[in-house]
């Protein structure tokens, strides 16, 4: 299993209190946001890779005609 990473951020007390008032579980919320962002990036790179493969295949087909 890969090691887990720790992120530390500094925010003002006022920002922390505001965040806690709208997100009672800010750590879980941040983890969810990170996971969503990573998943979107993976999907985007998968789509981009598939598109690139399709372009290569199309060029290869064109070269054979």
PELINUR-V36138 format. One record per run of one state. SS is the DSSP state (H for helix, E for strand, C for the rest). FROM is the first residue (numbers start at 0). TO is the last residue. Records with the same first field share a line. If there is no record, write none. Layout:
SS: FROM-TO, FROM-TO
This chain:
C: 0-11, 22-24, 63-64
H: 12-21, 25-62
